[in-house]
Amino acid sequence: MAFFVVLSVYYSQILIISIMKRLLFALIVLLAMLQYRLWLGDKSLADSIHLQEQIKLQQESNAQLVARNQVLREEINDLRSGTEALEERARNELGMVKEGETFFRVVGGDRLTKQNN
């Protein structure tokens, strides 16, 4: 009888060791799969870093566009509110002159500034 008890304890220990080995193997395989996914798989760490760089570049681009839009909004408000901006545009872009004004064009201005330097 004692022999059977010792034998059953021995087999139960072997069974427990066998289960532990299988569990350890399964955990190692799971860890290997997770490491592969972290470093090489889809949505890996490298992909994450690359996406963060793209986000940073896009945010910088958006900031520049927001600043440009603000300048355009101010120009639109200026054009809607007063005639000074319209006059300035007409003078600079269309070469228009008010009545009673005399327009002088200086030719060779580049040569004068080059000679002074």
C-alpha positions in Angstrom: 0.0 0.0 0.0 2.8 2.5 0.9 4.4 1.6 -2.4 1.3 2.8 -4.3 1.1 6.0 -2.3 4.8 6.7 -3.1 4.2 5.8 -6.7 1.2 8.1 -7.0 3.1 11.0 -5.4 6.0 10.4 -7.8 3.7 10.4 -10.8 1.8 13.5 -9.6 5.1 15.3 -9.2 6.1 14.2 -12.7 2.8 15.4 -14.0 3.2 18.8 -12.3 6.7 19.2 -13.7 5.4 18.3 -17.2 2.6 20.8 -16.9 5.0 23.5 -15.6 7.4 22.8 -18.6 4.5 23.2 -21.0 3.4 26.4 -19.3 6.9 27.8 -19.4 7.2 26.9 -23.1 3.9 28.6 -23.8 5.0 31.7 -21.9 8.3 31.9 -23.8 6.5 31.5 -27.1 4.0 34.3 -26.1 6.9 36.6 -25.0 8.7 35.9 -28.4 5.5 36.8 -30.3 5.1 40.0 -28.3 8.7 41.0 -28.8 8.5 40.4 -32.6 5.4 42.5 -32.8 7.0 45.3 -30.7 10.2 45.5 -32.8 9.3 44.2 -36.3 5.6 43.7 -36.7 2.8 45.9 -37.8 2.4 49.0 -35.5 5.9 48.4 -34.1 8.0 50.9 -32.1 9.7 52.1 -35.2 6.4 52.8 -36.9 5.2 54.7 -33.8 8.3 56.9 -33.9 7.9 57.5 -37.6 4.3 58.5 -37.0 5.2 60.9 -34.2 7.7 62.6 -36.5 5.0 62.9 -39.2 2.6 64.4 -36.6 5.2 66.9 -35.5 5.8 68.0 -39.2 2.1 68.3 -39.8 1.6 70.4 -36.7 4.4 72.7 -37.8 2.8 73.0 -41.3 -0.6 73.6 -39.7 0.8 76.4 -37.5 2.3 78.1 -40.6 -1.1 77.8 -42.3 -2.9 79.2 -39.3 -0.5 82.2 -39.3 -1.1 82.7 -43.0 -4.8 82.5 -42.6 -4.7 85.1 -39.8 -2.8 87.5 -42.0 -5.3 86.9 -44.8 -8.2 87.5 -42.4 -6.7 90.8 -41.2 -6.2 91.9 -44.8 -9.8 91.0 -45.6 -11.0 93.0 -42.6 -8.8 95.9 -43.6 -10.2 95.8 -47.2 -13.8 95.7 -45.9 -13.4 98.4 -43.4 -11.4 101.2 -45.0 -10.3 102.7 -48.3 -6.7 103.1 -47.3 -5.9 99.4 -48.0 -7.7 99.7 -51.3 -5.7 102.8 -52.2 -2.5 101.1 -51.3 -3.3 98.0 -53.4 -4.3 100.2 -56.3 -1.1 102.1 -56.1 1.2 99.2 -55.7 -0.4 96.5 -57.9 -2.1 98.6 -60.6 0.0 101.7 -60.7 -2.9 104.1 -60.1 -2.5 107.7 -59.0 -4.9 110.1 -57.3 -6.2 113.2 -59.0 -3.8 116.1 -58.5 -0.9 113.8 -57.7 2.3 113.6 -59.8 3.9 110.2 -60.2 7.7 110.0 -60.5 9.4 106.8 -61.5 13.0 106.5 -60.5 15.0 104.5 -63.1 18.3 103.0 -62.2 17.7 102.8 -58.5 19.5 99.5 -58.3 22.7 101.0 -59.7 22.7 103.7 -57.0 22.4 101.3 -54.2 25.1 99.0 -55.6 27.5 102.0 -56.0 26.9 103.1 -52.4 27.9 99.6 -51.1 
